[in-house]
Amino acid sequence: MTQLNVPVGLRAFRYGLRRLGLRAMLNQLSWFDIVLKTALVTLYVLILYAAATTGAMFNPFSEVYETTLGAWLMFGATIYSSIMLVATLVKVVLVMRYRPMASLSDEALPSVTVIIPAYNEGPDVAKSIESIARSHYPKHKLQIIAIDDGSKDDTWVHMERMAKRYPDQVCAIRMEKNGGKRQGLRVGFALAAGDVLVTMDSDSIVERDALRSLVTPIAADARVGAVAGNVKVLNRSQGLIPRMLRASFVLAFDFTRAYQSQIRTVQCTPGAFSAYRRSAVEAVLNEWNQQSWCGRPSTIAEDRALSNLILRDGHEIVFQSTAVVWTNVPLTYQGLSRMFQRWERGNLRENVTYAKFCLTPFRKRYWLAANVDFALNFLEMFFPYVLIVASLAYMVINPFFALKYFSFIVIFSGLMQSYYYMKERDTDCIYGVLYSLFWFTCMWWVVPYSVLTASNGSWMTRALPAGVTAPKPAEEMGVPEMVLERVAA
């Protein structure tokens, strides 16, 4: 059948799909995605329809105001919602104005050292090293330091293989005992020869131009002390949780860091992929390494901690959306909750650290904007969860309220997921709405629980997989004397 013989309606439908980019998306979707996304859209429509037809969506539930506690909660919710609405609109404007810096030429790029600490990562560490070694970056300016932090699996075997494959670039170091990621990075910093230091997680891979994009702002602007990369989900196809996190990460990381970059105050440079000016790191290295919480050495939030100290010293931190790194995320509810607990505990600790210097003249530009953003983020760790608990408790008394609760989640998360669609041009934004429903019903407890257990510095996700045993390499290696001397210094 020729194009002219195709019915006008079908031709118009195909044209519309092509213009929206949906035809290519549909071709890439698996049957699992098609069925699940169709079911989810149907669920969202049913929630909105039920909330609208029953009147729950517009019902003020005035009986809540009859109690003093309820009246105060509703008053607080109104004030908080108004503040956050204004803040969100300002953030949207900043994000719309955000543009990543264009990469420099090979001649203008600085020398760089990429540090990859690993613990029980197995073959994934080889993929990480390989992706960096094959980057579009001048080879004579690139050094890669891979550190086996006392792994009990075959991580060291894969590191040795990469060191032999790229002998002029890769230096593999084996620690006899596990000292934690912060100590592994410290060893890497001590051995680094580059003017720019890049940290990278051992379960991540970068795009070919990501490294040159990441270091460009440091080379081009003397005020920039660090740069945050753009973290995306690598194992999206392995389950429903990674599918939801793929959409969530774009809002949690891309959107947030894009507006923070406009005020030159990205609060957290991700461990998955970030760059630091060497002089900025050296100025705070000992303090960073000796940080403690409740009298015990800090073993989590090393990325946020380093960002805080660099900001305190007056440097600016920006985001490069073109510096894309793909990383693995948990596949199970237990793994996800543990990851979030570690993040939120670190977030609370470092918010306290930031609060200690936020009122000092720690920077010349965007001082007020940086502190307002910090205050709003700090507030988000507490007040929303009071409202969530109150809402869930009220549902027990009046189940009708659940329709209003769920419909508002669908509406507002749907609006926010429009950003994901504009950035990624795929329909995983449908999973993003599901993630919001999932979070506000099944994961909300993580933040208050993490705040109450902030003294717990365990990673909780670094255990050796069941059935995996340590290999016996041909030559046992400890930390070289040179490294120990430089770390001690």
N, C-alpha and C positions, 0 to 999 in steps of 0.2 A: 504493500500500500504506500503510495507516494504521500508527501506532505499535503498536497492539494486535496487528496481523497479523504484525509482524516477529518472527521466532523469538527466544525468550528469550535464547539464547546470543549472538545478534548484538546484541540490545539491551544485554546486559551488557557486551559488548566495546566498543560505542560509549560507554556510560556511563564505562567505565574510561578510555578515551582522553580523554574530556572532562574527567574529574576530574584526570588527569595533565597536561592541557594539550597532549597529543600530537596531538590531532585538528587543532587549528589549525596546529600546526607542520607536519604532513604536507601540509596544503593549501598552505603557503607554500614547500615544497621544490620545486626543479626536478628533472627526471628525472635530471640529472647528479648532483645531491646524493643522491638516493635510491639510485641504482645504486652510487655510490662509497661511501656510508656503509654500505650492506649488505655490500659487498665488504670494507670495512675491519673491520667487526665480525666477519665470518667469519674474516678473517686473525688477529685477536686471539684468537678462540676456538681456532683451530688451533694458535697458538703455545702457549697455555696447556695445551691438550690434549696436544700433543707433549711439552712439558716435564714434564707430570705422568705420562703413561703410560710414558715412557722412563726416568723417575726422575731426570732432570736437575734438576728444580726443587728436589728435596730432597737431591741428591747434594752432600756437603761438599767433594768434590774434594780429598781428604786428601793427595794427592801434592804439592799446593802447599806444604804445611807441611814437606815434607822438605828444602827449601832454606832457608837463613837469610834470604835476601831475601824469599822467599814468605811465610815465617812472620811476618816483621816487617810486611809489607804487609797480611796478614790481621789481625794484631793492631791495626794502625793503622786498618784499615777498620772493625773492630768498635767501637773507641773512638769514631771519628768518627761512625759510624752511630748509636750510642747518644746521643751529644750532639745530633745533628741531629734525632733522633726526639723527644727531650724538648723541644728548641727549637720544633719544628713543632707539638707539642701545645699549648705555651704560646701560640704565634702564633694557632692556631685559636681558643683561648679569647678572646684579645684581639679577633680579628676578629668573633666572635660578639657581643661587647659594643659593637662600633663602631656609632655612629649619626652621620650627617651633621647639621650644624647647620641648623635651619630658616631660610629666607631672611628677611631683614628687610623692613620696609615701605619704600615708596618714600621716605618722609620720612627714614628712618633710614639709608638707603644713602649711602655717601660718593661724592664726585666721583671719576671713574676715567678713566684714559688707557690705551687699548689700543694696544700697539706691535706692528706687523706688518712685520718685515724680510723682503725677498724677493729672490731671485736666480734668474733664469731659470725663473720659475714660470708664465709665460704667463697664460691665463685663470683658472687656479686661484686666483690672488690676489684676483680680483674676487669669487669665491665666498666667500672668507674674510672680506673686508671687508663684503660684503653680509650675511653671517650675524651679524656683530657689530652692524652698523647696525640690523638688524631685531630685536635682542634686546629682551626685556621689561625694559628699564632706562630710568629717567628720561632723556629725551633731553638735557635741560639739564645733566645731570651726566656726560655721556658725550663723550669726545674720542677720535678714532681717528687714529693717526699711521701711515701706510703709507710704507715706505722702500724704494725701488728701489736695491739695493746694486750698481749698475753692471752690470745685466743686459745680455745680448747678444741677447735675444729681445724680444718685444712686451710684456713685463711692465709697462713704464711706460705704455703705451697703455691698458691695463686699469685701472691705478691712477688715471690722469687721468679716465677715464670714471666711476669710483666717486666721485672728489672732486667732479665736476660734479653727480652725482646726489644726493650728500649734502653740500652745501657748508657746512652749519653744523656738521658733525661730523667730516668726513674731511679731513685734511691730508696731501697727498702730497709726498714729498721724493725727489729724484733725486740719487744720488751719481754723480759722474763716473767713478770707478774702484771696482772691487770691493775692499772692505776687510775682508770677512768678517762673519759674523753678529754677533760681539761688538761690532764697531765700529758696525754698523747699530743695534743696541740702544742703544749709548751715545748716538748722535744722538737717538734717540727719547726716552731718559731726559732729555736736555738740554732738549727741547722740551715735555715733558709738563707739564700743568697740574693733573692730578688728584692727590688725596690717596693714591690707590691706583694702582699701576702694574701693568698686565697685559701679559704677553708672549704672543704667539700665533704659531704657524708659518703660513706663507703657503700651505700645501697642506691646511689644516684648516678645518673648519666647526664651529660650536658650536650646541648646542640653544638654544631661545629663552630658557629660564630659567637657562642655565648661568652667565652673567656675574654675575647677582645672587647666585646661590648661591656662586660662587667668592669674591667679595669680602666676604661676610657675616662670616666668622670674624675678619677683620681689623678690621672696624667694631665687632664685638661684644666682642672680647677684646683688651685692650691688650698682652697677652703674645705674641700671634701676630704674627710678622714676615713670614710667607709662607704661601701656600696652594697645594697641588697640585691640579690638575684631574684628571678621570677620562678617560684616553685610550682610545679604541676605534678599530677598523679601519674605514675608510671604504670602501675598494675591495675588500671581501671577495669579491665575485662575479667578480673579474677573474683568478682563478687559484687553484691549490691552496695556494701559499705564503701568500697573504693569508687564506685560510680557516683555515690552521693558526695563523697569527699572531693572528687574532681570538680564538681560545680561549686562546692563550698569553698575550696581553696582560692578560687578566682576572686571571691568576695573577701575572704579573710585575709588574703595576702596581696593579690594584685590591686584590688580597689583600695584597701587600707594604705598600702605603701605608696600608691600613686598619689593620693592626696597628701600624705605625710611628706612625700618628696617635694611637693610644692612649697612646703614651709621648711624644707631642708632638715627635717627631724624624723627620719624613719627610726622608730623606737627599738626595733629588733632586726638585726641582720641575721638571716636564717643560717643555721649550721649547714644546711644542705648545699648552699653556694653563696658565698659572700667574699668581698675583697676589702682589704685594709691597707692604708698607708703605713709603711714600715715604721716610720718615726712615731706615728700615733700609737701603734701597738707597743713599741719599746718603752714609751713614756709611762705606760700603765701596766706593763706585763707582770711585775712582781706583785703589785696590789691585786690584780685580777687573779693571779695564781694562789694568793693567800686568803682569798675571801672566805668568810665563814658565816654560818647562820645558827643562832642559838648555841654558839660555842663549838660547832662542828664544821669541818671543812665543807665548802659548797661543792657539790658534785653535779648539779643540774643547772640549766639556764646559762650555760657558759657563753652562748651567743648574745643573749640579751644583756648579760653582765658586761661583756666587752663593749657592746654598743653604748651602754650607759656611761662607762668611763670615758669613752671617746667623745661623747656628747658633752660631758662635764668639762672636758679640757678645751672646749670651744670649737671643736670641729663640727662640720656639717655631715649628715648622712643622707644619701639619696638612693633612689630605686631605679634600676634599669629593667624595664619590662622585656627588652629584647635579649636579656641574659637568661635564657630559659634552661632550667634544670628539671629533670624528671626523676621523681623519687618514689619509693615504695611506701605504702601506708598499710596499717593493720587490716586484716580481713575479718576479724571477729569482734563481737561486742566487748569482750574482756580486753582484748588488745587495744581497742580504740579508747576505752575508758581509762586504761593505764597510761596511754600516751597523753591524753588530755589532762589527767591528774598531774603528770610531771610538768607539762606546760603551764598549767594554772598555778602550781606551787611556785615555779620559777617566776611567773608573771607577778605574783604577789610580792615575792622577795625583792624583785628588781623595781617594782613600783615604790616600795619603801626606800630603796637606794636612791631612786630619782627624786623622791620627795625631799631628801636631805640637801640637795643642791639646787632644786628648781627655782627657789626664790633668790638665789645669788645671781649676779650678772655673768652667767657662764657663757653667754654668747652675745654677739652684737646684732645679728639679724634674726627676726621671727621669734624673739624671746617670749612675747606674750602669746602668740599663736601656739607655740610648742607647749607652753604650760596649760593653756586651755584644753588642748587635745589630751594632755596627760590627765587632767582633772576629770574629763568626760570618760576616759578609759578606766580610770580608777573607780569612778562611780558605777560603771557598768559591771564591776565585779561584785556588787552588793545589792543595790536597790532592785534591779529586775528580778532577782531571785526571791525577794520578799513578795513581789507581785505574783510570781509563778506559783509559789506555795499557797498564797491566798486564793488564787484562781482554782488550783487543783482541789483545795479543801472545799471551796464553795460548790464545785461540781458534785461533791458527795451529797451536799444538801439539796442542790438543784441541778440535776443532770442536764436540764434544758440549756444551762449556761455553756455546756461543752460545745454546742454548735456555734455559738458566738466566738468562743476561744479558738476553735479550729478554723473557722471562716476567716478571722482576722489574720491568722498565721498564713493561710493560703494567699490572701490578697497581698499582704506586705512582702512576703517572701517572693511571690510572683513578680512584683514590681522590681525588687532588687535583683532577681535573676535575669531581668531584661539586660542588665549589664553583662552578665555572663554570655548571653546570646550575641550581643553586639561584639564582644571580644573574640569569642570562639566560633561563632556561626555553626553551632550544632545544638541538637535538642536535648542535651544532657541537663539543660536548665530544668527540665521536668523532674530529674532526680534531685536537683537543688531544692525544690519546693518540698519534696519528700523529706529531705534532710532537716529542714526547719521543723516539720511536724515531728520527726524522730527526736530532734534535740529537745524541743519543748515538752515532750512527754516522757522520754526515756533517758536523756543524757543531762538534763538540767542540773541534777544533783551533784555533778562532778565539780562545779565551781565552788559552791559552799563547802563541800566536803574537803576539797583541796585547800581552801583557806583555813579550815579548822585543823588540817594535818600538814601545815606548811613546813613543819620541821622534818618531815620525811624526805630525805634526799635520794631515795632509791630510784634507779631507772626503771625497774620492774619489767622491762622489755628486752633485756640483754641476755637472757638465759640461753644456754645451748639447746638446740632442738633435740627432742627425744631420739635416742638411737644413734646420735652422732658422736664419734670419739675422736680424740686428738691424733694426728698423724705423727710419725716419727721421721722428721727430716734428716737428711744425710749429715747436716752439721748444725749443732745447737748454737744459737747466737743470742747473746745478751745485748744490753745497750752498750755501744762503744764508749770507751773512756772519754773520748773527745766530746761526746754528747753530754755525758754526766758532768764534765767540767763546765761546759757552756751553760747548761741548765742551772748549775749551782751558782754560776757567776751572775 
